[in-house]
């Protein structure tokens, strides 16, 4: 660790932090355009490096994950955030033109997606809302938007970003959020797991680096400790684990537990944290067909196996109704989907140790493939020590638990209570429900959505879809204390700059296009690109970059052509 170099880096950023906070929005938009253009230019070598590091190849459909959760996501965020900044610069509200309403349970919501014809075509059947925290009214909503641009004379802030090691776009997203949403200069410490991406990120953000507003650093834990405790550092943003958060806030060794118990932080800086958790999938009983069961089994397994399970919002516990006529069939379909899923290299450090801890106490463990993905079918909802409930596995392990189902409203209430109270973390929850069941049990379903204490809720899709939508917020359900941080604090992404959001709710079609019309949800949606069984995901992902660069209808048609063959 070269402390003199780090000191010099932070000195430059300190000198420029107030200048950045006061920089005209037009200049900030120019930086966003350079990020977008540089990302597009370097997208292919970026993806090639990520694919190689994870034991894949560019002609493998799984390479689509690297296109979509890498450069495509960054370009998409830049385009949407640029529009927000344009509106602010012209004296408009970022949410002008978006529909604002109130839920049956009284919360203000904003329909944030789709907002253009192209979005409706590209994401057919997908919609999203951002729900505000209780107390926000339609009249007060405007005052909560873009709070960091309401201060006419900000002091400036130097933020230390500890980057994630799994999904390639997380570090760029965190940088963009801190710099453009919160007007901070940033030093990024790359995670050793994917620090090979640093050379590409330094090209993507070249203009901000050359002008002294952003720096990258590399190394291990010692570098992170030095940065987060440096006197020049004003704030911290971390994407990682609760143990890392606690080490920063409460210290290491024997003192940590004592400091945590007494709420005595050793680091006084404000800290935003995205820390993951146990991702539930709630299955609501209804008139599901055989094809419905197969489709959603593929969706559940994809939500688990995307990036080999190394996702903070990977599906981990499937909650099913006991006694439903389709419960055992759905479990069988999940088995088949896991058996068909391509084998992966479990590249993330510690995966096998975490897997062992998760399955050690269970007898109903099934193993799939030479690379070993696991299904645990005997989870006991009443077991207070079940590891699958109390910790994020961060590995390719999926569990199933059943709950009593005397009737659908009672079951939904039990399921919501179970995931809220028994599962660790509050980052993302998924709920699968047939359209006829949702219509028939409207009041109970509305209450379930209101009661779910998660930062993102996905209906008939995966919470990962909200990750790709820049107008959605991303982060834990608000309200965690330092002593019980769960999935963290604060939000990122959030291109509309909501300052009092509670959660994002994203909805997908219950069935793809060929069957959706019969269920009263007409759409043009092909197999979702995140499905691990999508045979064209790599081609669709690459063509998405070309479309996001040009915006042309011809490139959109090429995206659709690949997507429809998935």
C-alpha positions, -999 to 999 in steps of 0.1 A, spaced: 0 0 0 15 33 -11 0 57 15 18 87 0 1 81 -33 -33 77 -17 -27 109 4 -19 128 -28 -50 114 -45 -73 125 -17 -56 159 -16 -65 165 -53 -101 154 -47 -104 176 -16 -93 206 -36 -119 199 -62 -149 188 -42 -165 222 -38 -159 230 -75 -176 198 -85 -206 205 -62 -210 239 -79 -203 228 -114 -230 239 -138 -254 212 -148 -246 216 -184 -210 206 -177 -222 176 -157 -243 165 -186 -213 167 -208 -195 143 -185 -225 119 -186 -223 120 -224 -186 111 -223 -194 82 -199 -221 69 -222 -199 72 -253 -168 57 -237 -189 28 -224 -203 21 -258 -168 22 -274 -153 -2 -249 -183 -25 -243 -170 -55 -262 -135 -58 -246 -152 -51 -212 -176 -80 -217 -148 -102 -231 -128 -97 -199 -157 -105 -177 -167 -135 -197 -132 -149 -195 -129 -143 -158 -161 -163 -152 -152 -193 -173 -176 -185 -202 -172 -176 -238 -185 -148 -260 -207 -173 -280 -223 -187 -248 -258 -174 -243 -248 -168 -206 -225 -140 -219 -258 -120 -222 -256 -115 -185 -224 -96 -189 -238 -74 -217 -269 -65 -198 -257 -62 -163 -225 -45 -175 -223 -18 -202 -259 -18 -212 -270 -9 -177 -245 19 -175 -255 34 -209 -292 32 -199 -286 50 -166 -266 77 -183 -293 84 -208 -321 86 -182 -301 107 -157 -291 131 -184 -328 138 -190 -333 144 -153 -304 169 -152 -318 187 -183 -351 192 -166 -335 205 -134 -313 229 -155 -344 242 -173 -363 247 -140 -386 217 -145 -392 189 -121 -376 155 -129 -411 139 -125 -430 162 -148 -452 140 -170 -451 110 -147 -484 98 -133 -488 103 -95 -515 84 -76 -523 70 -42 -525 33 -34 -556 18 -17 -535 17 15 -527 54 13 -492 57 0 -482 81 -29 -468 63 -59 -452 74 -91 -455 54 -123 -419 55 -135 -418 29 -163 -425 27 -192 -425 63 -203 -417 61 -240 -430 41 -270 -396 24 -273 -396 14 -237 -431 -2 -242 -418 -21 -271 -384 -31 -256 -399 -41 -222 -433 -53 -233 -455 -62 -203 -431 -47 -178 -441 -17 -156 -427 -1 -125 -438 23 -97 -418 40 -69 -437 41 -36 -431 70 -13 -426 67 24 -457 73 46 -462 110 53 -454 121 17 -485 135 1 -492 145 -36 -487 181 -25 -454 175 -7 -439 150 -32 -423 177 -53 -403 190 -24 -387 156 -18 -373 152 -54 -337 160 -62 -329 171 -26 -292 176 -33 -299 201 -61 -321 222 -37 -290 234 -18 -277 266 -35 -243 266 -17 -231 230 -10 -198 226 8 -188 196 -13 -180 160 -1 -154 134 -8 -169 100 -8 -150 67 -5 -167 40 -26 -159 4 -18 -169 -14 -50 -186 -48 -53 -169 -78 -67 -198 -95 -85 -219 -75 -109 -198 -53 -133 -221 -23 -134 -224 -19 -96 -192 2 -93 -201 25 -122 -236 29 -108 -223 38 -73 -199 63 -88 -226 79 -110 -250 81 -81 -226 97 -57 -213 122 -83 -244 132 -101 -273 125 -77 -254 137 -45 -228 160 -61 -198 144 -45 -162 137 -57 -153 100 -54 -124 77 -48 -132 41 -57 -115 11 -41 -119 -18 -65 -128 -52 -51 -100 -77 -57 -124 -102 -72 -131 -81 -103 -104 -54 -102 -95 -66 -137 -124 -43 -148 -106 -12 -134 -87 -6 -167 -121 -4 -185 -137 18 -159 -107 42 -160 -115 46 -198 -152 50 -192 -146 78 -166 -115 92 -182 -127 128 -184 -137 129 -147 -104 114 -137 -83 139 -158 -102 168 -144 -96 157 -108 -131 147 -97 -126 109 -96 -99 85 -87 -95 47 -86 -75 27 -61 -66 -10 -59 -56 -34 -32 -69 -54 -3 -85 -48 31 -56 -26 42 -63 -1 15 -100 0 23 -93 6 60 -69 34 52 -94 51 28 -124 48 51 -105 62 81 -86 89 62 -91 125 75 -99 137 40 -128 113 36 -162 129 43 -186 99 36 -185 63 26 -206 41 2 -202 4 4 -217 -25 -16 -209 -57 2 -215 -76 34 -229 -66 68 -197 -78 84 -177 -53 63 -201 -25 73 -198 -34 110 -160 -35 107 -160 1 93 -185 14 118 -177 -4 150 -141 -15 144 -124 -49 144 -115 -76 169 -130 -79 203 -140 -43 205 -165 -46 176 -192 -65 196 -189 -41 225 -191 -10 204 -220 -24 185 -239 -33 216 -235 2 230 -239 19 196 -205 35 198 -193 40 162 -155 44 158 -160 59 124 -181 91 125 -187 94 87 -221 90 71 -223 56 54 -246 44 26 -247 7 23 -262 -19 0 -257 -53 17 -279 -79 2 -300 -104 21 -322 -135 17 -343 -132 -14 -378 -147 -11 -401 -159 -39 -437 -161 -27 -459 -184 -47 -496 -176 -45 -519 -205 -53 -543 -202 -83 -554 -218 -116 -519 -223 -129 -515 -244 -160 -487 -269 -167 -470 -243 -189 -474 -216 -162 -456 -239 -137 -428 -246 -161 -424 -209 -170 -422 -197 -134 -399 -226 -125 -375 -214 -151 -379 -178 -138 -372 -189 -102 -341 -209 -112 -329 -180 -133 -333 -156 -104 -311 -180 -84 -285 -190 -111 -280 -156 -127 -242 -149 -123 -240 -184 -107 -260 -172 -77 -235 -144 -68 -262 -117 -66 -274 -97 -36 -310 -102 -48 -307 -139 -59 -337 -160 -51 -329 -180 -20 -361 -192 -4 -392 -202 -23 -424 -199 -1 -451 -223 -13 -486 -231 -1 -490 -264 17 -518 -285 2 -520 -266 -31 -526 -291 -59 -496 -277 -79 -470 -274 -51 -453 -307 -58 -455 -302 -95 -438 -268 -93 -410 -283 -72 -406 -310 -98 -404 -283 -125 -378 -264 -105 -358 -297 -104 -360 -300 -141 -350 -264 -147 -320 -267 -124 -309 -299 -142 -312 -281 -176 -293 -250 -165 -258 -247 -179 -231 -255 -155 -210 -227 -141 -176 -221 -125 -183 -210 -89 -158 -182 -92 -166 -161 -62 -143 -167 -32 -159 -187 -3 -187 -202 -23 -182 -237 -13 -178 -228 24 -211 -209 23 -228 -237 5 -216 -262 30 -229 -241 59 -263 -237 42 -269 -274 34 -252 -290 64 -283 -294 86 -307 -305 59 -315 -340 47 -335 -330 17 -306 -318 -4 -305 -324 -41 -274 -318 -62 -273 -308 -99 -244 -309 -123 -207 -315 -118 -203 -278 -107 -229 -284 -80 -260 -263 -77 -283 -273 -48 -320 -275 -40 -330 -279 -4 -367 -291 -1 -371 -297 36 -368 -262 51 -389 -259 83 -406 -226 87 -406 -230 125 -368 -236 128 -353 -206 145 -317 -217 135 -322 -224 98 -292 -209 80 -311 -204 48 -334 -180 66 -308 -162 86 -280 -155 62 -274 -147 25 -258 -178 10 -243 -159 -20 -239 -193 -38 -260 -215 -61 -283 -229 -33 -321 -226 -35 -345 -236 -7 -382 -244 -5 -405 -239 25 -442 -245 27 -468 -226 48 -504 -235 57 -529 -223 32 -565 -224 45 -574 -198 19 -555 -174 -3 -559 -142 18 -548 -160 49 -519 -176 31 -507 -143 17 -508 -127 51 -488 -156 66 -463 -155 38 -457 -118 41 -453 -121 79 -429 -150 74 -406 -132 49 -407 -100 69 -400 -115 103 -380 -147 96 -358 -139 66 -327 -118 69 -325 -86 49 -349 -63 31 -334 -57 -3 -357 -76 -27 -388 -99 -26 -406 -117 -55 -443 -127 -56 -459 -148 -83 -496 -146 -87 -521 -156 -115 -540 -126 -129 -573 -141 -121 -562 -147 -85 -549 -112 -82 -582 -98 -95 -603 -120 -72 -582 -112 -41 -575 -76 -49 -578 -62 -14 -556 -89 1 -530 -86 -26 -529 -48 -22 -524 -52 15 -496 -77 9 -477 -53 -13 -481 -25 13 -470 -48 41 -439 -63 24 -408 -46 40 -385 -47 10 -368 -21 -10 -378 -37 -43 -408 -60 -49 -412 -79 -82 -446 -92 -93 -444 -121 -118 -408 -113 -126 -375 -110 -108 -363 -81 -87 -332 -80 -109 -354 -64 -136 -357 -33 -114 -319 -32 -112 -319 -26 -150 -345 1 -149 -328 34 -140 -360 52 -129 -364 26 -101 -347 31 -67 -324 4 -54 -316 -3 -18 -329 -17 14 -363 -9 29 -357 23 49 -353 24 87 -324 1 96 -302 12 125 -264 8 126 -268 -20 152 -292 -40 129 -282 -29 94 -298 -58 76 -296 -49 38 -282 -14 44 -293 22 41 -298 47 14 -307 42 -23 -288 42 -56 -297 42 -93 -328 64 -88 -324 85 -120 -355 106 -110 -338 115 -77 -366 106 -53 -355 117 -18 -382 100 2 -388 67 -16 -398 36 4 -397 9 -23 -399 2 -60 -425 -23 -74 -418 -38 -108 -443 -60 -126 -438 -84 -154 -463 -105 -174 -475 -137 -158 -470 -155 -191 -451 -147 -223 -467 -133 -254 -481 -165 -269 -502 -173 -238 -506 -139 -222 -537 -129 -243 -556 -158 -229 -549 -146 -194 -561 -110 -199 -525 -96 -200 -518 -90 -237 -481 -82 -244 -454 -89 -269 -429 -102 -244 -406 -130 -255 -386 -151 -231 -370 -127 -207 -333 -120 -214 -323 -129 -178 -336 -165 -181 -307 -189 -180 -324 -209 -207 -325 -179 -231 -306 -191 -262 -301 -157 -277 -293 -136 -246 -257 -130 -258 -268 -116 -292 -297 -96 -277 -274 -81 -251 -248 -70 -277 -275 -55 -300 -290 -36 -270 -257 -17 -268 -260 -7 -305 -296 4 -300 -288 24 -269 -260 42 -288 -280 50 -319 -316 50 -307 -326 40 -342 -357 19 -351 -335 -3 -372 -313 -13 -342 -345 -17 -321 -357 -42 -348 -325 -61 -346 -329 -64 -308 -364 -77 -313 -353 -102 -339 -328 -118 -315 -351 -115 -285 -380 -133 -302 -357 -163 -309 -346 -167 -273 
